Amino acid sequence: MNSTKIMLIAASLVAPGALLAGAAQAQVGGVAVVDPDGAVAGSNAWKTAAGQLQTTYKATLDQAEARRQAISNELQPLVTKLQNDQKANVAQAQLQTQVQSIQSKEQAGNAELQRITMPYARARAYAIEQIQHQLKAAIDAAATRKKASIVLAPNDVVHLDPAGDLTADVTTELNRLVPSVSIAPPANWQPGQQGQAAAPAPAPAPANTKQPQGR
């Protein structure tokens, strides 16, 4: 068998696989996945803001952690007693009273921690919302660049070729669209307002004005 025939046979064997690879590539180009939270968390603006928040609100966070530990120490003996009473078959009514007392103290403790961390949480929410305001534009730009006509959330997908994950591309777009954000919300700012204004220019706010939560 001469070399020409060998090459033709080899080509005929490889061709179907090549066609399948091309089809898969086209599919990746049509459908993609993005993790919006991951894209925001990976952005330079958030990483910088997160560092600023940790520095600016260090005293607040330290106070909250100390209080959280104190609350835990207060609750632990009550929980231990409840567990021991359960093993000793103490009357159900007594056990229920203990459970309600523990739950009440825990809820009061959580409410106290929320009050302590309110300034930090408000500032954190403001920083994140400024980035999220550019999220759709970033996803649109990344999808256009990767020629993806459909973009899904990770929970909607059971299998994904790594090439179809746009999260890093969206982060790149966010870095371009919103290179930095403020951690000082205006005095009258409330969560949800950022998306209602076109290109928000945060006004300087009192150093002690800020808000709740998120991890």
C-alpha positions in Angstrom: 0.0 0.0 0.0 1.5 3.3 -1.1 1.7 6.4 1.0 -1.1 8.2 -0.9 -3.6 5.4 -0.1 -2.5 5.4 3.6 -3.1 9.2 3.8 -6.5 8.8 2.2 -7.5 6.1 4.6 -6.2 8.1 7.6 -8.2 11.1 6.4 -11.4 9.1 6.1 -10.9 7.9 9.7 -10.2 11.3 11.1 -12.9 13.2 9.2 -15.9 12.1 11.3 -14.2 13.0 14.5 -13.2 16.4 13.1 -16.8 17.0 12.1 -18.0 16.1 15.6 -15.4 18.5 17.1 -16.6 21.2 14.8 -20.2 20.7 15.8 -19.3 20.8 19.5 -17.4 23.9 19.0 -20.4 25.5 17.3 -22.6 24.5 20.2 -20.2 26.1 22.7 -20.4 29.2 20.6 -24.2 29.2 20.7 -24.9 28.4 24.4 -22.8 29.6 27.4 -23.0 29.7 31.1 -22.1 32.5 33.6 -22.0 32.7 37.3 -23.0 36.4 38.0 -21.9 36.3 41.7 -18.6 34.7 40.8 -18.0 37.3 38.1 -18.7 40.1 40.6 -16.6 38.5 43.3 -13.7 38.1 40.9 -13.7 41.7 39.7 -10.9 44.2 40.6 -13.5 46.7 41.9 -14.9 44.2 44.4 -11.5 43.0 45.5 -10.3 46.5 46.2 -13.6 47.5 47.9 -13.5 44.3 50.1 -10.0 45.3 51.3 -11.1 48.9 52.0 -14.2 47.6 53.9 -12.1 45.3 56.1 -9.8 48.3 56.9 -12.5 51.0 57.4 -14.8 48.8 59.5 -12.2 46.8 61.4 -13.3 48.1 64.7 -17.0 47.3 63.9 -16.1 43.8 62.7 -13.9 43.1 65.7 -16.7 44.3 68.0 -19.2 42.1 66.2 -16.9 39.0 66.4 -16.3 39.6 70.2 -20.0 39.9 70.8 -20.8 36.8 68.7 -18.3 34.8 70.7 -19.8 36.1 74.0 -23.3 35.2 72.8 -22.1 31.8 71.9 -20.6 31.3 75.3 -23.9 32.4 76.9 -25.9 30.0 74.9 -23.6 26.9 75.2 -24.4 26.1 78.9 -28.1 26.3 78.1 -27.8 24.0 75.1 -25.7 21.5 77.1 -28.4 21.5 79.9 -31.1 20.9 77.3 -29.2 18.0 75.8 -28.6 16.5 79.3 -32.3 16.9 80.3 -33.4 15.3 77.0 -31.2 12.2 77.9 -32.6 12.2 81.4 -36.2 12.2 80.0 -37.2 15.4 81.7 -40.8 16.4 81.1 -41.5 17.6 77.5 -43.1 20.8 78.8 -39.8 21.7 80.6 -37.8 20.9 77.6 -40.0 23.1 75.4 -39.6 26.0 77.8 -35.8 25.6 77.6 -35.9 25.4 73.8 -38.0 28.6 73.6 -35.6 30.4 75.9 -32.6 29.4 73.8 -34.3 30.5 70.6 -35.3 33.8 72.1 -31.8 34.5 73.3 -30.4 33.5 69.9 -32.8 35.7 68.0 -32.0 38.7 70.3 -28.3 38.0 69.8 -28.6 37.9 66.0 -30.6 41.2 66.1 -27.8 42.8 68.2 -25.1 41.6 65.8 -27.1 43.0 62.9 -27.3 46.4 64.6 -23.6 46.3 65.2 -22.7 45.4 61.7 -25.3 47.6 60.0 -22.7 50.3 58.9 -20.4 47.7 57.4 -23.2 45.8 55.7 -24.7 49.0 54.2 -21.4 50.0 52.7 -20.8 46.5 51.4 -24.2 46.4 49.7 -23.5 49.8 48.1 -20.2 48.6 46.7 -21.7 45.4 45.3 -24.7 47.2 43.8 -22.4 49.6 41.9 -20.7 46.6 40.2 -24.0 44.7 39.6 -25.3 47.8 37.9 -22.8 47.0 35.1 -23.4 43.3 35.1 -25.9 43.0 32.2 -23.7 45.2 30.0 -20.7 43.0 30.9 -22.6 39.7 30.2 -23.9 41.1 26.9 -20.3 42.2 25.8 -18.8 38.8 26.8 -21.6 36.9 25.0 -21.1 39.0 21.9 -17.3 38.4 21.9 -17.8 34.6 22.4 -20.7 34.5 19.9 -23.0 33.0 22.5 -26.7 33.6 21.6 -28.0 32.0 24.9 -26.5 32.5 28.3 -27.6 30.3 31.2 -27.0 30.2 35.0 -24.9 27.3 36.3 -27.9 25.7 38.0 -29.6 25.2 34.7 -26.7 23.1 33.3 -26.0 19.4 33.7 -22.8 19.4 31.6 -20.5 22.1 30.4 -17.5 22.3 28.3 -15.0 24.7 30.0 -14.9 26.8 26.9 -18.6 27.6 27.4 -18.1 29.3 30.8 -18.2 33.0 30.4 -17.7 33.9 34.0 -14.0 35.0 33.6 -15.0 36.9 30.4 -17.7 38.8 32.3 -15.2 39.6 35.1 -12.9 41.0 32.4 -15.8 43.2 31.1 -16.6 44.4 34.6 -13.0 45.4 35.1 -13.4 47.5 32.0 -16.8 48.9 32.8 -16.4 49.6 36.5 -12.7 49.7 37.5 -13.5 50.9 41.0 -16.4 51.7 43.4 -17.1 53.8 46.4 -17.7 52.3 49.9 -19.3 55.5 51.2 -23.0 55.4 50.4 -24.9 58.7 50.2 -26.8 59.5 53.4 -30.2 58.8 51.8 -29.1 55.7 49.8 -31.1 52.5 50.1 -30.4 49.1 48.5 -31.9 48.9 45.1 -31.4 52.6 44.2 -28.2 52.0 42.2 -30.0 50.2 39.4 -32.5 53.0 38.9 -29.9 55.6 38.1 -27.9 55.6 34.9 -24.4 56.4 35.8 -24.4 57.0 39.5 -21.9 59.4 40.9 -21.8 58.7 44.6 -21.9 61.7 46.8 -19.6 62.0 49.8 -21.3 60.6 52.9 -20.6 60.8 56.6 -17.9 58.4 57.6 -20.3 56.5 59.8 -23.1 55.9 57.3 -23.3 52.4 55.9 -25.3 49.0 55.8 -26.0 45.2 56.3 -24.9 41.8 55.1 -23.8 39.3 52.5 -21.0 36.9 52.2 
